[in-house]
Amino acid sequence: MTNEQVLADAVAAWVQQEVPGDSAVAERAARVALNCYREGSTVREAYRQASGFVQSWMDHPSHLMPDRNVVLRLISS
């Protein structure tokens, strides 16, 4: 197993914990980390870049989860 594969697997596993069930985000974050690493960055910086991508994705308004209680109230009305 290469260092690149270990990095990609570690990032993907971390993202699956942060954003369960969204494998596309995990794959994209792994690619972000790999690209950064391949360009000469350290593993730490590659992880930081992937983390920044995931945080940006999670903060985007189109990905925000509605308040579950509000949804339940709307459904039961």
VOVEX-199113 format. One record per residue (C-alpha): residue number from 1; x, y, z. Coordinates in nm, 3 decimals, decimal comma. Example, Ala and Ser with C-alpha at 12.3 -4.5 7.8 and 13.67 -1.06 7.14 Angstrom:
# VOVEX-199113
<atom 1 <1,230 -0,450 0,780>>,
<atom 2 <1,367 -0,106 0,714>>,
END
This chain:
# VOVEX-199113
<atom 1 <0,000 0,000 0,000>>,
<atom 2 <0,138 0,341 -0,097>>,
<atom 3 <0,147 0,656 0,116>>,
<atom 4 <-0,102 0,807 -0,128>>,
<atom 5 <-0,348 0,522 -0,074>>,
<atom 6 <-0,312 0,547 0,305>>,
<atom 7 <-0,378 0,922 0,287>>,
<atom 8 <-0,681 0,879 0,059>>,
<atom 9 <-0,827 0,601 0,277>>,
<atom 10 <-0,771 0,798 0,598>>,
<atom 11 <-0,933 1,113 0,458>>,
<atom 12 <-1,228 0,917 0,316>>,
<atom 13 <-1,282 0,737 0,649>>,
<atom 14 <-1,273 1,067 0,840>>,
<atom 15 <-1,523 1,228 0,600>>,
<atom 16 <-1,758 0,931 0,633>>,
<atom 17 <-1,769 1,006 1,007>>,
<atom 18 <-1,828 1,378 0,951>>,
<atom 19 <-2,079 1,340 0,666>>,
<atom 20 <-2,222 0,988 0,700>>,
<atom 21 <-2,359 0,830 0,386>>,
<atom 22 <-2,220 1,081 0,139>>,
<atom 23 <-1,948 0,889 -0,042>>,
<atom 24 <-1,917 1,156 -0,313>>,
<atom 25 <-1,792 1,409 -0,058>>,
<atom 26 <-1,549 1,153 0,084>>,
<atom 27 <-1,413 1,075 -0,262>>,
<atom 28 <-1,377 1,443 -0,350>>,
<atom 29 <-1,202 1,522 -0,021>>,
<atom 30 <-0,962 1,232 -0,081>>,
<atom 31 <-0,886 1,371 -0,427>>,
<atom 32 <-0,825 1,717 -0,280>>,
<atom 33 <-0,579 1,568 -0,031>>,
<atom 34 <-0,406 1,357 -0,296>>,
<atom 35 <-0,367 1,647 -0,536>>,
<atom 36 <-0,217 1,861 -0,261>>,
<atom 37 <0,018 1,580 -0,153>>,
<atom 38 <0,126 1,507 -0,510>>,
<atom 39 <0,211 1,875 -0,558>>,
<atom 40 <0,465 1,848 -0,277>>,
<atom 41 <0,271 1,940 0,036>>,
<atom 42 <0,304 1,755 0,361>>,
<atom 43 <0,043 1,506 0,474>>,
<atom 44 <-0,067 1,758 0,736>>,
<atom 45 <-0,123 2,030 0,474>>,
<atom 46 <-0,300 1,782 0,243>>,
<atom 47 <-0,534 1,692 0,529>>,
<atom 48 <-0,591 2,062 0,603>>,
<atom 49 <-0,690 2,125 0,243>>,
<atom 50 <-0,931 1,830 0,247>>,
<atom 51 <-1,073 1,946 0,580>>,
<atom 52 <-1,123 2,295 0,438>>,
<atom 53 <-1,309 2,149 0,141>>,
<atom 54 <-1,537 1,942 0,366>>,
<atom 55 <-1,607 2,237 0,596>>,
<atom 56 <-1,688 2,456 0,298>>,
<atom 57 <-1,918 2,187 0,160>>,
<atom 58 <-2,096 2,147 0,494>>,
<atom 59 <-2,139 2,524 0,535>>,
<atom 60 <-2,289 2,572 0,190>>,
<atom 61 <-2,658 2,663 0,223>>,
<atom 62 <-2,767 2,391 -0,018>>,
<atom 63 <-2,631 2,125 0,218>>,
<atom 64 <-2,770 2,253 0,546>>,
<atom 65 <-3,008 2,015 0,713>>,
<atom 66 <-3,341 2,163 0,819>>,
<atom 67 <-3,427 2,160 1,185>>,
<atom 68 <-3,590 1,819 1,236>>,
<atom 69 <-3,846 1,956 1,482>>,
<atom 70 <-3,962 2,219 1,233>>,
<atom 71 <-4,005 1,951 0,967>>,
<atom 72 <-4,202 1,729 1,206>>,
<atom 73 <-4,429 2,021 1,302>>,
<atom 74 <-4,496 2,101 0,937>>,
<atom 75 <-4,580 1,741 0,858>>,
<atom 76 <-4,813 1,702 1,156>>,
<atom 77 <-5,005 2,025 1,087>>,
END
